[in-house]
Structures are given as C-alpha cells and as structure tokens.
Amino acid sequence: MKKTIIASITVLVIGGLVFSIKEIGGKSFEKENYYEVDSIEEVVINNDSWDIEFKNTKSKKIKIAVDGKQKDKKNDPVTMKNDGKKIVVNQQDQKEGFTEGFSFGKKGTIYISIPKNELDTITLNNISGDIKMNDVTIKNMVIFNDSGTEKIEGLSANKGKFTSKDGELSLKASSIKELTVASTTGDNYFTGVTSPKMKITSTDGEVSVKDTREEKSLLVETKSGDITVSYTDVPTSLTLTANSDSSDITVDLNGFKKKTTTEKSKEGTIGDASNTLELLSKKGTINVN
C-alpha cells in the first residue's frame, strides 16, 4: 500500500515538473503582417535573440511573420510598426521571475519576405540571433551583429555593410558593388562573391576569399587572423601587396612579377596592373593562388 502511494506521489511530482518546464518556455506566439512595397523604403529590425530568415518573394508585398514563445502575457515579444515609409520590427527578450535564467530550445524566428529590386534598404541590429538570407535583391544591406552566425547566399546589392563583434559570417554566390566588412573576433568566409570594391577588416579572425574574380579593388586587413585569397581565373592586370609580420606569405599566381620580396613583404604586378589586391596582417599567414 505504501509503495503504491509513493509511486503515485512520484508520478504527480514528475508530471508537475514537466508542466512547469513547459510553462517556463511560454505560450505560442504567431503573427503575420503584409505591407505594400511601393509605400516602403526601409525595413529596420532590432533583434535581441530570435533567429531571422530573409528570402525573396514574387509578391508585391513585404511579408513579415513571427513564430516563437511569449512569456509576458501583457507584452508581445515581437512588435511591428509602420512609420511613414519605414517598417520597424522590434524583438525584445522577456523576463519572467525566477525563470529568467532558463532557456529551453529556440525562442523564436522572424521570417521576412522581400520582393526583388523593390526595397531601398534593410537595416538589422542583431544581438545574438542567427541570420539566414537567401536570394535577396536590394539596394542597401546593413547588418550590425554582436554574436549571431550569418549565413547569406545569393545576395545582390549596390552596397553591403556588415559589422560584427563576435559572430561568423558566411557569404556565398553574391554580387555587391561596394562591400564593407568589419569584425572583431569572428571568422569571415566568402565564396563566389563578386564586388568591384571590397574592403574586409578583422581584429582576430580568419578571412577566406575563395572562387573570386579579379576586380578593381580588394583590401583585407587583420591583426592576428590568417588570410586566404583564391581566384577562379588567373588575374591579368593586378598590383599585389602582401605584408605580414609572421614571415609566412605565399603568392602562387601565373605571370606575377616580383618587385619587392622579403620575409615579411611581397609586392609585384601582373599585366598592366590596373586593379589592386592589398593584404595586410600583423600575425596571420597570407596565401594567394
């Protein structure tokens, strides 16, 4: 009899714990809004920790949908506001008593669908959510990222500005007329990216530019990260400068004529040298092929 009572109490306790854990996660929160793209110039997203996914749409409307959890019954975790020609999306983390330090699974995701060649600017201020982007065409893309991972593919833009404190950036198969990247500790990977003017600066992180084409200007500068640049086709008109205090520089390009070669520096040209490649690192290795 006592064993039966104890077993029943145990089941009740376990059931109560499971129920409590579910409650900690919060109730489901879903929201979906549409905006006529003709009346919107910019979408601004201020995000604490939810994931964000961008994609294109054939519709003439901007679609913003959210799917996540709501802890505070009085306040929505994500709000959307139409401010003149600007849409402002705010995601703010909610705190709820002693459960403040608990996190079970993903908090939520913000989905943004953008018509191609219709929107002027996307500005994203992100603290810790992961960012995904696929096949987006826009005039200006501006991302300020604290620690989330950025995976971007098929981006077409006039200007792209990516600033990151501690997050990895992966940019693939994209075309950006003017690309500026500045990071503190995250790695930066570029594959099949075309940009007539590309500037990448990093304090402590690897920079890899693969399957690129010869363009007007490519500058990569790091303090302690390694630098790798590889071309799909051998450059035909290039001025190359590579400096590193690590004394580890490799340049393997057909037609490269050396002007200056030391342990810490290699300079030279290919053809009539109308384009520039400048690679600077304090402690990292440099490899060009």
N, C-alpha and C positions, 0 to 999 in steps of 0.2 A: 504493500500500500504506500509506504513512504517513498519507495523507488518511483512509483507512478506519479506521486505528487511532485517529486524533484524533477522528473523528466518533463512534466507539464510546465513547471516554472521555467525550466531551461529553454523550452520552445518559445514561451512567451517573451523571455528576455532577448533571445536571438531575433525573434520577429520584431521586437521593439527597436533593436539596434539597426536592423535592415531598414525599417521605416524611417528612422532618424537620419540615416545616411542619405536616403532618397530625398528627404526634406531639405538636407543641407545643400543638395545640388540645385534646389529651387524648382519652380514650376516652368513648364514650357513657355517660350516666348517666340511668337512668329509675327512678322509684319511685312507688308509689301506695298510699295508706292510706285507710281509711274509719273514721269514728267515729260512734257513736250520738249524735245531737244532744241527746237527753234527759239525758245524763250530762255535757254540756259547757256551761259558761257563757261561757268566753272563749277566743279564739284569738289567740295572740301570735306575730308574725312579726318576727324580727330578720334583716334582709337587707343584705348588702354591695353586690352589684351585679347580681343577676339581675333580670329583669323579673317582675312579679307581675300576675296577672289574677284578678279576683274575678267570680263570676257566681252566679245563683240556681240551685237545683235543686229538683225536685218530690219528691226522695227525702227520707227522714227521717234520712239520714246525711250528715255532713260529709265531703266528698271532697277530699283534698289530693294532687295529682300533680305530679311534677317531671320536667323533660326538659332535659338540658344536657350539659355536659362535666365529666369528672373527671380532674384532673391528678395528684393524690396517690392512689396505689393503696391506701394504708393507711387513708385517711380519706375519708368521704363528704362531698361539697361541701354537701349539704343533709341535715339530720337532723330527725326528728320525735319528739316525746316527749309522752306523755300524763301530765300531772302533776295528779292529782286531777281537778278539774273544768275544767282548763285544758289546751289543746294548745299546745305551744311548738315553733315551726319556726325553725331556725337555718340561715342560709346564710352560709358563710364562704369568702371567696376563698382559693384555694390557690396557693402559690408553688412553683416547680419550677426551681431552679438558674438558669442564665443566661437562661432563657425568661421570667423573672419580669416583664420589661417588655413582653412581646409579647401582643397580643390580636387574635385572628382571628375576626371575626363575633360573634354573640351568645353569651354564656357559657351562658345557660340561662333557663328560665321556670318559675315556680311557679304552678300553677293551683289555685285554691281555690273549691269549690262550696259554697254556704251555703243551707240550707232557709230559706224566708221566715218571719219572725216567730218563730223558734225559738231564736236565739242572742242572748245579752245584749250581748257586747262583742267587737269586733275591734280589736286594738292593733297597729299596724305601725310599726316603727322601720326606716326605709329610708335608705341612704347614697346610692346612685347609680342604682339600677334604675328603669325606667319602670313606672308603675302604671296599670292599667286596671280599671275597675269598671262592671258593667252590671246594672241591675235587682236591686239588693240591698236587702233589708228587714231592719233590725236595730235594737236599742235604742240602742247607743252605737258610734260610729265614731271612732277616734282614730288620726291619722296624724302621725308626726314624720318629715319628709322633708328630706334635705340638698340633693340636686341633681337628683333624678329628675323627669320630667314626669308629672303626674297628670291622667288623663282619666276623669272619673266621670260617669255618666249613669244616671238612674232610681234614685237612692239615696233610700230612705225611712228616717228615723231620728228618735228622740227628741232625741238630742244628736249633734252632729258637731263635732269639733275637729281643725283642720288647721294644722299648724305647719311652715313651710318656710324653709330658709336661702336656697337658690338654685335654685328649680325652678318651672316654670309650672303653675298649677292651672286646670283647666277643669271646671266643674261645671254640668251641664245637667239640665233636666227632673226636678228633685229636690224632695223635701219634707222639711224638717228643722225640728223645733220650736224648737231652740236651736242656732244655728250660730255658731261662733267660728273665725275665720281670722286667722293671724298669719304674715307673711312678711317676709323681709329684702330680697332683690333680685329675686324672681320676680314675673311678672305674674299677675293673678288675673282670670279671666273666668267670669261667672255668667250663665246664660241660662235663663229659665223656672224659676227657683228660688223656692220659697215657704218663708218662715220668719217666724213671728211675732216672733222675736228674733234679729237678725243683726248681728254685730259683725265688721268687717274692718279690720285694721291692717296697714300696709305701710311699710317704710322707703324703698325705691327700686324701685317697680314700678307699672305701670298697674293700676287697678281698674275693671272694667266690669261693671255690673249691668244686664242687658237683659231686657226682657219680664217684669218683676217685677210683683207686685201690692202694693197698699197693705197694709202690715202694722203691727203695734203699734210696732216699733222697728227702725230700720235706721241703723247708725253705720258710716261709712267714714272712716278717718284715715290719711293718708300724709304723708311728708316731702317727697318730690320727684316722686311719680307723679301722673299725671292721673286724674281720677275722672269716670265717666260713669254716670248712672242714668236708665233709661227705663222707663216704666210701660206695661203692656198697656191699662189703663183709667185715666183721669184720677182721681187721688185725690179723695176727697170730704170727708175730715176729717184734716187734716195740719198739723203745725207743722214748718216747714222752716228750718234754719240752715245756711248755707254760708259758710265762711271760707277765703280763700287769699291769701297774700302776693304771688302772681303778678298780682293785679288782673285776673284773667280768669275771671269767673263768669257763667254763663248759666242762667237759670231760665225755662223756657217751659212753664208749666202753666196751664190754664184755671182761673179762679177764685182764682188766687194773689193775696193781698192783702199788699202790702209793708208792713212795719213799720220796718225799717232797711235802707237801701241806701247803700253806699259802694263805693269801688273794690275793697276787699278783703273786703267782707262783704255778704251778703243774708240778711235774715230776714223771715219772714212766715207767713201761715196760709191754710188752705183749710177752709171749713166751721167746725165747732166745735173743730177742732184736737186731736182725741183721740189721734192717732198721731204719731210723731216720725220725722223724717228729718234726720240730722246729718252734714254732710260737711265735713271739715277737711283742708286741705293746706297745706304750707309753700310749695312752689314750683310745684305742678302746677295745671293748669286744672281747672275744675269745670263740668260740663254736666248739666242736669236737664231731661227732657222727657217 
